[in-house]
């Protein structure tokens, strides 16, 4: 079990190269699907590995061994996890569970607030224009979801730019991008090593919306110009807290998602000024292989522990 369980713990260290490869070599839609799924798998497997290490030591406690009808001799001979390693793993596993619970509660509240915000917006259509001189644009999930744009943002754009902006925000709404960012942030809460993947997912959904907008308006340069102008206008407006901000559903005002990266807006503009993105099958296969090996290692570690417990049980109770 030791090889597979420790190998599983190291896979999240591949988050940075995985994020770089996916965002550079895959179509944004594919990158979003892959990175959000990979973050969940890597979080589950790494946390599961910590749980297995802690459990391997717990079953050596005489009282627990007696309750489980396990032979301590067989357990000791089949696994050599030290008490110190098990203690650290147990603490980290508990911290991961606590961080996950805190995130789930906070995100649930944010979603409830967002749905309430969507219902409370004026009008009944999908698009809402706020009488606000500040430049702002965001999507609010709900029944129905709403695209919110301020008068200040509309004034900062020309007619083609407004069309591109609305197409971009509508893509966030129809594709439910907040689901992918939620999954990635949940994984990062459980395992902080996965934060690069969460940042990459947030960048990828913006690129996905950019590409959908470019396809809708039929002009990549027009969308690139709108992205640059909207980001510049938003940068010179005071930041406002809304439920959409809590869900990460607004234009990004921070830096790149990885150390050393240019900011997300320049990278998005540069991508839009180039040809439409295509998915590299080699990059996709490599990323899927990494996730598959991580899942296989976790399953093998769990299988080995189960086999050890079965052997220890039969050593005490041959039935």
N, C-alpha and C positions, 0 to 999 in steps of 0.2 A: 504493500500500500504506500510505503514512504515515497517511492519514486514518483508515482502518479499524483499523489496529493501535493507534493512540493512543486512538481511541474505545473500543476494547475494554478498555484499561487503566483507563478512568474508570468503567466500569459498576459495579465493586465499591463505589464511593463511595455507591451507592444502597442499601447494605445497611440503614442505619438506617431510612429511610422505608419500605423494603420490609418490614422486620421489624414495624414498627408497624402498617402497613396489614393485613398478613396475620394478625397475632394479634388485631387488633381487628375485622376485617370478614369473616373466614372462619371456618368451623367448624374446631375444633382439628385434626380428622383431615385436612381439606383443607390447613390451614396447615402441618401437619407435612410432608405430601407435597410441597407447593410449595416451602417454605423449604429442606428438605434437598436437593431436586433442584436448586433455583436455586443453592444454595451450591456444589454440585459443578460445575455448568455455569460459573458465574462464576469459580471457581478454575481450572478447566481452560482457559477462554478467556483469562483474564488472564495465566496462566503461559505459555500458548502464544504470546501476543503478545510477551512478554519474549523467548522463544526465537526468534521470528521477527526481532526487532530485532537480537539478537546474531548470528543467522545472516546477516542482510543485510550486516553488516560483515565477518564471517569470509570470505564469498565474494570479498571484495576482496583478500584476501591472495594474492599471486602464486602461491605454491605450491599453495594450495587451488584457485585458479582454474584452474591448469594441470591438476591432478588431475581436476577436474570438467569440463574442456574448456569453460570459460566465458570469454567475451570480457570482459575488465576494462572496456573502453570502454563496452560496452552496459550492464554492471552499474552503472557510475558515472553514466551518463546516466539510467538508469531508477530509481535510488533514491539519495537524498541523506542517508541516516542517517549522522550524524557518528560518529567513533570514540569520542568521550566518551559519547554516548548508548548506543552499542552496548556499551561496557565496563560502564556502570552496569546495563544490562539483563542482561548476561551474569552479573554478580555476583548480582543479585537472582534470576535464574533458577536459578543454582546453589544459592543459599540456600533457595529454595523446594523444590528437589528434596531437599536435605539434611533440611530440616524435615519434609517428607512422609515420607521414609524413617525418620526417628527416630520419628515418630508411629506409623507402621505397625508397627514393631518393638515399641514400647511397648504399643499396643493389642492386638496379637497375644498378647503375654505376659499382658495383663490378661484376655483372653478365655480363654486356656488355664487361668489360675488360677481364673477364675470357674467354668468347667466342672468343674474338679477340686473346687472348693469345693462345688458342687451335688451331686457324687457323694458327698462326704464328710459331708454333713449327715445327721443321724439320721433313720431311717424311710425309707419309700419313696413316700410320698404327695407331692402337689404343695405341701402346706402344712406348714411346720415351725415349731414354737413353741420358742423358746430359753428356757432357765431363766436369764434375765438381768433384773435389776431396772431396768436402763437402758431407756429407751423407744426402740425401733428397729423399722423395717420396711423391707424392701427385696426386690427381685426378683433372682434369680440365673439367668442364662441357662445352659442346659445340656441334656443328654439324660437325663432330662427336666429342664426348668427348675423352679425351686423358688421359692415365696413364703415369706419368712422374717419372722416377727414375734416380738418378745420378750414375755415375760410383763409387763414393765414397761409396754410399749405397750398391751397388752390391758387392763391394770388402769386405764390412763388414760382408757379409752373405755367407754361403756355398750354394751349389746347391739346396738342399731341402729348405733352408731358402729363397732363391730367388723365388722359386716356390710359397711358402706360401705368401710372400710379394706381388707378382703380383696378386695372387688370392684375397688377401685382398683388394687391390686397385681396382681391377676389380669389386668387389662387390659394392664398393662405386659408381663406374661409372654406372653399369647396374641398380642398385636399386635407383639411383638418390637421394642419401642421403642428398644432399644439400637442397632439397625441404623441408624435415622435419626439418632440423636445421634452415632454413629460417623462417618457420612458427613459431617455438618455440621462436626464437629471436625476431620476430615481436611482439609476445604476450608479451614478457618480456619488450620490448620497451614501449608498451602501459601501462603495469602494472609491475613495478619493483619487486613486491612480487612474480612474476612468474619466476624470474631468476633461482631458483633451478630446475624448470622444463626444462628450456632451457639447463642448464648444463647437466641434466640427459639425454636429447635427444642426445646431442653430445657424451656422453659416450655410450648410447645405440646403436647408429649407428656404433661406433667402434666395439662394441661387436657383432653386427649383421654381420659386415664384417669379424670379427674373425671366427664366426661360419660358415659362407659361405666358408671361406678359409679352415677350418677344414674339411668340407664336401667334398670340391674339392680335397684336397690332401690326405684325408683319414687318417690323423694322427694329433690328437689334440696336442700332445707333440711337434711335429715339428713346428706347428704354434705358440705355446707358446714360444718356443725358438727363433723363428724369430721375434716375437713381442718384446721380451726383448732385443735382440741384435740390432734390428733396432732403438729402442728407445734410447738405450745407445749410439749408433753411432750418432744419430741425436742430442743428448744432448751435445756432444762434438764438434759439428759443429756450425758455426755462423748462427744465424737466418737470413733468407732472406725473404723479403716481395715480395709476388707474388699475383696475383688475387686469387689463390687457398687459400692462407693464409687468405685473407679477407673473404672467404666463410667458413672458418673453416674446410678445407678439407685436413689437413695434420696430421701427428702424433702429439698428444697433448704433449706440453712441460710444461704444468702447473700442479697444484695440483688437488686434487679431486674436484668433483662438489659440494660437501656439506661439511660444517664444520666438522672436526673430521675424515673425510674419509682418507684412504690411497690414494696414487696417483692412477690415472686411469690405468697406465701401470701395477703396481703390482696386482691390482684387476683383470685386464684382463688376466694376466698370470695365476693367481690363478684359475680363472673360466675355463680357457682352460685345466688346469691340472686336473680338476674335470670332472664329467660326463656331457654329453650334457644337456643343460638347458631344462626344461619343464615348461609349463604355468600352474600356479595354478588357477583353475577355481574360487575358493573363492576370491582370490586376484583380479582377473579380474572383477568379479561381483561387488566387493566392490568399485573398482575404477570407474567402469561405473556408479554405483549408485550415487556416489558423483557428477560426471559430470552431470548426469540426473537431480538430485535435484537442482543443481545450475542453469541449464537451465530452469527448471520448476519455480523456484523462480523468475527469471528474467521475464519470460513470465507472471507470475501472477502479478508482480509489474506493468508491462506495461498494463496489462488488467485492473487492478484497476484504474490506472490513466486515461485510456481511458473511463472507465465507469463513473468516476467522471466528466470528461470533457463533456461527453454526457448528464449527469444529469444537469450540470451547463448550458449547451447550451439550453436544453429544458425548463429550469426554466426561461430563458429570451425569448426564441422563441418557443412556444409550437408546432409549425409546425413540 
